[in-house]
Amino acid sequence: MAQVEISPDVLEWARERAGIPFDTLVKRFKNYSAWLDGKGGPTFNQLETLSSVLHLPLGMFFLPEPPEEELPLPDFRRMAGTEYARPSVELIDTIHTCQRRQRWYREHLAGSGAEILEFVGSASAGDPPTFVAGSIRTALKLEVGSRAETSSWEEFLRRFIGLAREAGILVMINGVVGNNTHRALNPREFRGFAISDPFAPLVFVNGADTKAGQIFTLAHELAHIWIGKGGVSNSAADDLPEDIAPDREVERFCNAVAAEILVPVAQLRNMDLPEDIETAKAQIARMFRVSTLVALRRLKDLGLLSYDDFQAAYDEELTFLQDKADSSPGGGNFYATMGARVDPHFASAVISTALEGQTLMGEAFDLLSLKNSKTFREEARRLGVTS
């Protein structure tokens, strides 16, 4: 069978990009070492398998040399001072998937005569965070008092997501790439990203993070939508230092807005908080359905904790929560999970246009990360598109 000539540098770049050890790939492709030495190459069938294993489009194997691959969105990430020189293939694939979905939905809305969302880009990073947070809460109808009606952080997160979606924002929550449970997303690499657009703004939240972490990330990414600056974030409730680089000022601002969305300082000042920081922290977290990390941040903002004391308490609390966190549970109902992974407004539009013949079934499967007509029909029934 004819062999395909592939650049050894491209082969090795593709392997490293996917994070697959050399020995692991050699066990799957016994002639891989020879291919790297320029002695022959894979057959087309082997190349198709290699493309699937390395999560790389087939056409990229025919490049003469490895490309300079960058994130397709501005990179605002930082995590305890750690920079990521090379974004993971999981992050890149997730962004590309969401970009395809956002472009499709934008064209769908624009073609249907939908009006633009005036809140997108309505603020700037120079505005008072309290003003922007108030605008977001008003647009989402996010009543602080109603949080007491939610029995848990998870229930509040579901309500928060629902309100954002009803406001016209596409919200995708996922802890894996598409529906592939073997390709987990790492919250230490990124916690979320935003795509700003006046018709179809999109927010993605890393579902592998804790529920409290997802709540803060959603609030943070909404701030990105309001200032019209999309990008990839590693949002966290801790405060950024004063001497940060200019490109991090956006993250500092969005963190401040997120904290104010979740715990309005004016309401906090009216509370009779106990002097004991541990007790006050727990009371704020319970009342506002936020993490104890956000509660500590707001105690610092109130002047009840110095910056140094806040950082020490934050680091201690973060370590405690990380040690306590359980691994993400597996299994569960696929369709209920998909209801979180894919925004139902988007999914309903894709399914409806596919059933009407306006969207090809193959494209619909790709947009929804589905593999067959059975799951397509089940999702259509779950969303009420068909009976």
N, C-alpha and C positions, 0 to 999 in steps of 0.2 A: 504494500500500500504506500502511496506517495507520501513523502514527508514534507512538512512545512518549515521553511527556513525562518527562524526567529532570532533576533538579536539576543545574545547571552546576557547582555546588560539589562535588557528589558525583562527577560525572564527572572533574573535575580531581583530586580526592582519590584516586580509584581509579587514575588514571594515575600519580600520584606514588608511591602505595603500591607499585605494581608496578615502579617504577624504570624506566619506559619513557619515553624522550625525547619531547617534544611533536612534533617533526618526524617522528619514526618513526611515531607513531600517525596523524598527518595523512596520511601516504602510504598507510596501510591504510584509513583512513576519511576520505574527501575532505571530508565535511561536518562534521568534528569541530569545527573553529573556529566554524562557525555554531551548532552545538549549545551550545557554551560561551557564545555570545552570546544564547542563549535563542531562537534562530530555528529552530524545528522540533526534531526529535529523531530518533534511530535507529528503524528498523523493528524489529520483534521479532526477525527473523532476524539483523539487524545487532547487536542487543543480545546475542543468544546468542553470536555470534562475539566481541564485545567482552568478554563475561564470561569466555570461554575465554582470550583474549589477556591479559587483566589478572588472571587467576587470582582472580576474585572471584565468590562465589555470586550468581546472577541476582537473587535477592530484595533484595540490598543496594543495587542501583541505584535501588530505589524509595523509599529513605529520604529524608526531607525535607532532611536535612543530614548532613555527614560524621560518623560516630560517633567516639567516643574509643576507639581500639583499643589494648588493652594485651596484654602477654604473658599467656597463660592459666596460667602457672606463676610462682612467685616468681623474681625476677631477681637472680641472684648474679654476673652477668657483670662482668668487668673485664679489660682487655687493655692493658697499658702505660699505664694511666691514662685510657684512652678509654672513654667512656660512649656507649651507643647510644640516642639519643632516640626513634627509631622502629625497632622490630624489623622485619626484612625479611619480606616475604610468604612467602619460602621457609622461614624459621624458624617462623613462625606456622602455616603449613600442615603442616609436619613434626610440630609438637607436637600439632595437632588430630588428625592421622592416628594418632599413637601413643596419644593419649587414647582414641580410638574403639577401637583394638585392645585396650588395657588394660581398658577397661570391658567389652568383649565377653568377654574371657578370664576376667575376674573373675567375671562372671555364670555362665560355663560351669563354672568350678571350684567355685564356691559351690553351684551346682545339682547338681553331681556328688558333693557331700559331702566335698570336699577339706578338709584341715585347714589352719589358718593357719600361716604361717611365723613361728616364734617370734623369729627374729633381727631381723625388721623392727621398728625402733623400740626395740630392746633396749638401746641405748646413748644417751649424750647428749654434747653438745659439751664438757661439763665433765669427761668421763672421760679418763684418760691415753690418748694416741694409740696407744701400744704395746699396751694392753689391747684396744682396739677392733680394731686391725690383726690381733692374734692371733686374736680371735674370727672375723674374716672369713676368714683363712687356714684355720682349723680347719673352718669351715662349708663352704668350697669344696674342702677337701683339697688346698690349694695348697702342695705341698712345695717348699721353696726348692731342695733338692738336685736335684730332678727337672729343673730348668731346663737343666742341662748336657746333658740328653738332647735338647733342642730345638736344631736346627741354625741357627736364625735368629730374629730378633725377630718376624717374621711367623708363624713356627710357634708361638712362645710365645704370641703374641696369640690364635691360634686355640685353643690349649689353655686359656688363661685364659678365653676366651669360653665354651668348652664346659663348663668347671667351674662357671662362674656359672649357666649355663642348667640344668645338672643339679641345682643347689642350689634351683631353683625360680624363678629370676629371669629375666624376659623380657629378652633382650639384642638390640637392633636396631643394626646398623652400616650407615650409608648416607652417601654423599657427594653424593647428589642427592635431590630431592623425589620420593618414590615410586620409579617406574622411568623418570622423565623426565630423560634425560641433558642436556637443555637447561636444566635448573634446578638448577645446582650450589649446594651449601651452602658457606658461607664459614667456615673455621675461625677466622678472625680475629674473626668476630662471635660465634660460640659453638663450644664443643668437645663439649658433651654436655649431657644433662639427665637427671633422675631423677624418676620418679613413685612415691611411696611408697604401698604398700598391703599389708596382711597376707596377702592371698591371691595377688595377682599384681603384685608390684613390677616396675617396668620401668626399664631403663637404655638410653638412646640415646647412641651415640658417633658423632661426626662422622667419617665415613669419608674425608673429603677431607683430613684431617690426616695427618701421618706415622704410620707404624706404631708407633714409640716413643711418639709423642704420644697415640695411641689407647690404648696400654697404660696410661699414666698416667691418662688420662681415665676409663677403666673402673674403675680402683682408686679414683679420687676419687668417682665416682658411687656406687660400692658403699658408701662411707662415708656418703653421703647416705641411702641405704636403711637403714643400721644405726642412724642417729639419727632416722629417721622424718621427715626434712625434704627433700621434693623441691624441685626448682628447676632453672633454667638456669644453666650454669656456663661459665666460660672458664678452666678449670683449667690450671695450669701448675706446673712443679716449682720455680719460683723462690719464695722466701720472701716472705710479705706482711709489711710493716713493722708495728712494734708499735702505732703510733698510727692503725690503720685504724678505719673506722666500725664501729659495733656489728654491723650487718648483714653485715659481711665476716668477722666472727669465725668464722662457720660455714665459710666457704671456707678460712680459715687452718687450722682444725681438720682439714677434709677433706684438704687438701694434706698435712698432717703424717701423717695416717693412710695416705694413698696411698703416701707415701715409705716408711713403715714396712712396709706390705704387701709392697712390691716389694723393698726392701733392709732387712731387719731389722738394727737397729743393734747388737744383741747379737752377731749373727754377724759383722758388719763389724768389731767390736772384736777378734775372734779372728783376723782375717786379718793376715798379714804384709804390710802395704801399703808400697810404696816411698815414699820421701820426695818424689820428684818428683811434683807434682800431676798433670801431664799423663799420666804413666804410671799413677798410681793411678786416675785417672779412667777410663782405657781398661780397666784390669783389672776394676774394679767393673762397668762397663757390660757387659763381655763375660761375666762370671761370672753376673750376675743377669738378663741379657737386658733391660736398661733403657737408656734414652738416656743420653748423656754429661751431659745437663742434670740428670737425677736423680742421677747419680753425684756431680756437683759439689755438689748439695744435701746429700747425705749426708756428704760430706767437711766441709762447713760444720757440719752437725749434730754431727760428731765433734770439732769444735774445731780441725780442721786448716786451716781457712780462716776468716778474719775475715769479718764481714758485708759490709764494703766490698769486700774482695778477692773474695768469692763473687759479689757483684753484678757486678763488673767482668768476672770470668771467665765468668759466666753470659751476660752480654750479648754478649761476644765469641763464645762458643760458639754462641749462638742465631743470630747473624748468619752464622756459618760454615755452620751446618746449613741455614739458609734459602737461602743461595746455592747450596748443594750439591744441595738437593732437586730432583728431577725433577718435571715436571708429571705429574698422574695419568694413567696409561695408559687408553686407551679400548678399546672392544671387549670381548673375553673372552666366556666362556660365560654366557649370561643366567641360566640356572638355577643354576649354581654361585655366581654373584654374588648371586642372590636368597637362597641359603642363608645368606648373611651378613646381607643386608638385613632379612630377616624371620626371627624366631626359629622354628626348626623345630617346637618343641612347640606354639606358637601356630598355625602354618600347618597342621600335621597335624590339630589340633582343628577348625579352620575347614573344611578340606576334608572331613573325616569327617562332620561334622554337615550339611554341604551335600549330600553324597552320600546321607545318610540322610533328607534332607528336613526336617531340623530348622532349617536356616539357608537362607534364600533364596539362589539362585545370584547374584543381583545384589548382595546384601550381601556374599557371599563374595568376589566379584570386587573390590568396593570395599575390603574389609578387607585383601586381599592385593595391592592395586594392580595387578590384572590386567585386561586388556581383552577377552579372548575365551576360549572354552572350550578351545581348543588349548593355550594356555599353562597353563590350569588342569589339564588332563589330564597334561601333561608334569611339572608340579610334583607332582601326586599320585603319579605313578610314581617320581619322584626320591626322594620321602619314604617310599616303600614303602606308601602308603595303598591304592594299587591296583597290580595287576601289569601 
